[in-house]
Amino acid sequence: MASTDTATSGLASRYATALFELADEAKALDAVAGDLKGLKGLIGESADLRRLVFTPVLGRAEQGRAIAAVLEKAGAGALTRQFIGVVAGNRRLFALPAMIDAYLAELARRRGEVTAEVTAATALSDAQTAALVDGLKKAIGAKVSVDVTVDPSLLGGMIVKVGSRMVDSSLRTKLSKLQLAMKGVG
């Protein structure tokens, strides 16, 4: 299993590097990043889109047409549509999420940004996101970009990962710790 993950990671990195170079030449780094973030969100929200990306049952042409229609509807730029068309044509859609992550990580690295992965119980407002970014910026001492996902099972609070550091202030974890402490009493 680990060798498959490593192979996918290497594949994703090569494709992401190629896209990054194309976007840099076209002066479209931010536009492509926006397209990719939007697509990543769509993949996370739609079970049908996840099936399209991860299921090898569909033929090359079917996958290509379907992903092209999704990108068109999402308003993705020409470079992003062409790139993902090549990915679909090469039967590599299964690695698309890893390609997106690799592209965004490279963009952040070149800008001197640190990416914080935040899992919150509910969607954050713009003000909450800005406050979180500001707090992380002060704590880390670098520019911070935030990748927020919502997990209602946390009940409340959030989990923040920056590199190898993680802070878990979720209500679910606090309740689990309380439950363990209560087992020791009495």
ChimeraX attribute file (.defattr): number of C-alpha atoms within 10 A of each C-alpha:
attribute: neighborCount
match mode: 1-to-1
recipient: residues
	/A:1	6
	/A:2	7
	/A:3	8
	/A:4	9
	/A:5	12
	/A:6	11
	/A:7	13
	/A:8	18
	/A:9	16
	/A:10	16
	/A:11	17
	/A:12	23
	/A:13	20
	/A:14	15
	/A:15	22
	/A:16	23
	/A:17	17
	/A:18	14
	/A:19	21
	/A:20	21
	/A:21	13
	/A:22	17
	/A:23	18
	/A:24	14
	/A:25	10
	/A:26	10
	/A:27	11
	/A:28	17
	/A:29	18
	/A:30	13
	/A:31	15
	/A:32	25
	/A:33	19
	/A:34	16
	/A:35	20
	/A:36	23
	/A:37	17
	/A:38	16
	/A:39	20
	/A:40	16
	/A:41	12
	/A:42	16
	/A:43	18
	/A:44	13
	/A:45	11
	/A:46	11
	/A:47	11
	/A:48	10
	/A:49	17
	/A:50	16
	/A:51	14
	/A:52	20
	/A:53	22
	/A:54	15
	/A:55	13
	/A:56	14
	/A:57	10
	/A:58	14
	/A:59	12
	/A:60	15
	/A:61	12
	/A:62	14
	/A:63	21
	/A:64	21
	/A:65	14
	/A:66	15
	/A:67	19
	/A:68	18
	/A:69	13
	/A:70	15
	/A:71	22
	/A:72	13
	/A:73	9
	/A:74	13
	/A:75	12
	/A:76	20
	/A:77	15
	/A:78	12
	/A:79	17
	/A:80	21
	/A:81	20
	/A:82	14
	/A:83	16
	/A:84	22
	/A:85	20
	/A:86	14
	/A:87	18
	/A:88	24
	/A:89	17
	/A:90	11
	/A:91	18
	/A:92	20
	/A:93	25
	/A:94	19
	/A:95	21
	/A:96	24
	/A:97	20
	/A:98	21
	/A:99	26
	/A:100	23
	/A:101	18
	/A:102	21
	/A:103	25
	/A:104	22
	/A:105	16
	/A:106	17
	/A:107	18
	/A:108	16
	/A:109	12
	/A:110	9
	/A:111	10
	/A:112	12
	/A:113	17
	/A:114	20
	/A:115	18
	/A:116	20
	/A:117	17
	/A:118	19
	/A:119	22
	/A:120	22
	/A:121	19
	/A:122	17
	/A:123	14
	/A:124	15
	/A:125	9
	/A:126	9
	/A:127	9
	/A:128	11
	/A:129	15
	/A:130	13
	/A:131	12
	/A:132	18
	/A:133	17
	/A:134	13
	/A:135	13
	/A:136	20
	/A:137	16
	/A:138	12
	/A:139	9
	/A:140	11
	/A:141	10
	/A:142	12
	/A:143	16
	/A:144	21
	/A:145	15
	/A:146	19
	/A:147	14
	/A:148	18
	/A:149	18
	/A:150	14
	/A:151	15
	/A:152	13
	/A:153	12
	/A:154	20
	/A:155	15
	/A:156	17
	/A:157	17
	/A:158	23
	/A:159	21
	/A:160	22
	/A:161	17
	/A:162	16
	/A:163	10
	/A:164	5
	/A:165	8
	/A:166	13
	/A:167	11
	/A:168	16
	/A:169	15
	/A:170	19
	/A:171	17
	/A:172	18
	/A:173	17
	/A:174	15
	/A:175	12
	/A:176	11
	/A:177	11
	/A:178	11
	/A:179	11
	/A:180	11
	/A:181	10
	/A:182	10
	/A:183	8
	/A:184	7
	/A:185	6
	/A:186	4
